[in-house]
Each structure stands twice: as structure tokens, then as C-alpha cells.
Amino acid sequence: MKILKILFFSIFFANFLIANPTISYINHDKILSDFDIENNQDNKKMVISIYKSIDKSDRNLFKKIVLNKSYHTQVIRQKLDDLDAPEFMLYLAMVESQLSNKATSQVRAGGIWQFMPSTAKKYGLTVNRHIDERRDPIVSTDAAYEYMSYLKDYFGKWYLAAMAYNCGEACLSKSIKSVGSDDFDTLLNSNALPNETKNFVKKIIKYSYIAKNSSMIKILDKDSDKNKLIKIPVNGGEKLANIAKKANIPISAMKDINVHIRGVAAPKNGNYHFYIPTENYETYIANGGVEAIKEDNKAKLNFKISNFLQEESKIQTSRLE
């Protein structure tokens, strides 16, 4: 009888896992750690409740974004890895724009990371009638990590940085002051934090769980070496059509990849860059193209962050004087 009970529960559990693919691998402690959430009973209960709320539509949308935006998925994954950025930033971008560099909100936030024009310029992105670097998948990711790093330094924890990314520093500071705590569970259960921000963070956590499922890992890693973009230098005024011809890319695809170029050519003043798929790079070089741009991403960004934090410190000091 005991053996029959064990067999019954084994079959039941196996069927349960098949019906719920997100449960193939669960590590709630890892999620808490990734977001700097204190591992206590209430916070863990909140994270588990978020996990349990994952449904088929969440999994389907995650899969759709990764497959429809394969270039952006792989480019951003690689860039975040180069920067030693937290993995969840990819999922933050998914929630913000579904990884579409064409995305524009009603309040004029634009690009994959949904930067407002003023914030974009503050973090070194050029936005004018010729180019909109909020829509550049690599340059905008540098800026997004710089901004998130600042928020992390300011609030001390990654989940608070994600909240502030959505509702703003002033809003989050006011919410924390209102409830008298920056605790994860406390903020999510309070009326002080906007519902939009609560749902924003919950969805990022959902995607963090979904991404750790074995079937989703296969989708994320499928052709990861092929579905990438290469940054190539171009002279001022260079036309997209000329580079498309050298790389044997349809002009429509070239424009889709380079949405940050608002016209048909690079800005006339100075040098700039376009992107082409990695699989077209050899053809591009064979047809007289210039070699790809190589950058020391970590050194460049660390220098920018250091300078930015020094300037912020000066501003805060001057306010106190």
C-alpha cells in the first residue's frame, strides 16, 4: 500500500511539472539575492506569490519577445554581460518596450529603455533631428546601466533601483518616507508606491523566473552567436543604402536595424556608426567595408560613472552649504 501511494504521488508530481513548465527549476533564494531583497519570511512569501502568479500568457509573451527581437535580445545580453550588469536588466527592458527600439510612450519616452529626452541627454545620449540614440541598442544600454548604477548607489539595493527607474527618484523617496521603510514586502503592500511601479517590478521578477526554465534557456541561447549586430564606423553623411549594398542586406532591414538614424544617412558633421548583422560582416569586408569598432566597454563606462558620481556629490554638497 505504501509503495502504491509513493507511485501515485510520483505520477501526480510528474504530471504537475509537465502542466507547469515554469516549475522545472525553482530557486527563490537566488531571485532574492539577484535583486538585493532581504531574505526574510515576508519578502520570500511575496516573491513566491509573484512566482505562483506566472501564467501561460506571461510565458508566451516572454517567448514572443525573444524570438521577434532576436538581434536585440542577444546584443543586450552580451552588452550587459560585458558591463557585469545584473541579468534582470534584460527583463526590465522587456517590460519597458518589449525590446523594440521603435517604441514610444504617450509621454515621449523612447527606445528599448524608454528614456525621456531630458534623461537621455543627461546620460550622454544624442537626441536631435538627425539621430536618436535612445533607439541605439548598444549605446542606450550603456546609458541605462549608468543610470541604474546611479540609482543602485543612491538607494542601496537593486530592487529599489528598478522601482526608481519606473516611478522616479523623488516618487520612490516619498514612498519610502511615507511607510517608514524600504523593505520589499512593505513597499509592495503599501498604498504609497504607485500600482504601475508595483506591477513593473513584479513583471521583471516573473521574467527572471521564466528565463531560468530549461526550455526558455534553450530559446534564449538558440543561435546566440549568429543573432548579433556588429558596430561599424562610417563617415559623416554616409548613406544607409551604401552600407546595405556592401553587406548584401535589404535596405528595409538596414533601416530596421538602424532606427537611431532618423534620415537615410549618418550626420554630416564628424564620423558615426551603423550596425549590420554578424552573418553579413564577411560580405561587407569583402566588398570594401571598414573593420568593426572595438571598445573597452568596462573601462569606458566605469570612467563615466565615476565622473558622474563625482558631479552628483558636488551638487549634493553645494545644496547643503
Stockholm file with secondary structure:
# STOCKHOLM 1.0

chainA/1-321         MKILKILFFSIFFANFLIANPTISYINHDKILSDFDIENNQDNKKMVISIYKSIDKSDRNLFKKIVLNKSYHTQVIRQKLDDLDAPEFMLYLAMVESQLSNKATSQVRAGGIWQFMPSTAKKYGLTVNRHIDERRDPIVSTDAAYEYMSYLKDYFGKWYLAAMAYNCGEACLSKSIKSVGSDDFDTLLNSNALPNETKNFVKKIIKYSYIAKNSSMIKILDKDSDKNKLIKIPVNGGEKLANIAKKANIPISAMKDINVHIRGVAAPKNGNYHFYIPTENYETYIANGGVEAIKEDNKAKLNFKISNFLQEESKIQTSRLE
#=GR chainA/1-321 SS CHHHHHHHHHHHHHHHHHHCGGGGSCCHHHHHHHTTCCCSHHHHHHHHHHHHTCCHHHHHHHHHHHHHTHHHHHHHHHHHHHTTCCTHHHHHHHHHHTTCTTCBCTTCCBTTTTBCHHHHHHTTCCBSSSBBGGGCTTHHHHHHHHHHHHHHHHHSSHHHHHHHHHHCHHHHHHHHHHHTCCCHHHHHTSSSSCHHHHHHHHHHHHHHHHTTSHHHHHHHHTTTTTSCEEEEEECTTCBHHHHHHHHTCCHHHHHHHTTTBCSSBCCSSSCEEEEEEGGGHHHHHHTTCCCCCCCCHHHHHHHHHHHHHHHHHHHHHHHHC
#=GC SS_cons         CHHHHHHHHHHHHHHHHHHCGGGGSCCHHHHHHHTTCCCSHHHHHHHHHHHHTCCHHHHHHHHHHHHHTHHHHHHHHHHHHHTTCCTHHHHHHHHHHTTCTTCBCTTCCBTTTTBCHHHHHHTTCCBSSSBBGGGCTTHHHHHHHHHHHHHHHHHSSHHHHHHHHHHCHHHHHHHHHHHTCCCHHHHHTSSSSCHHHHHHHHHHHHHHHHTTSHHHHHHHHTTTTTSCEEEEEECTTCBHHHHHHHHTCCHHHHHHHTTTBCSSBCCSSSCEEEEEEGGGHHHHHHTTCCCCCCCCHHHHHHHHHHHHHHHHHHHHHHHHC
//
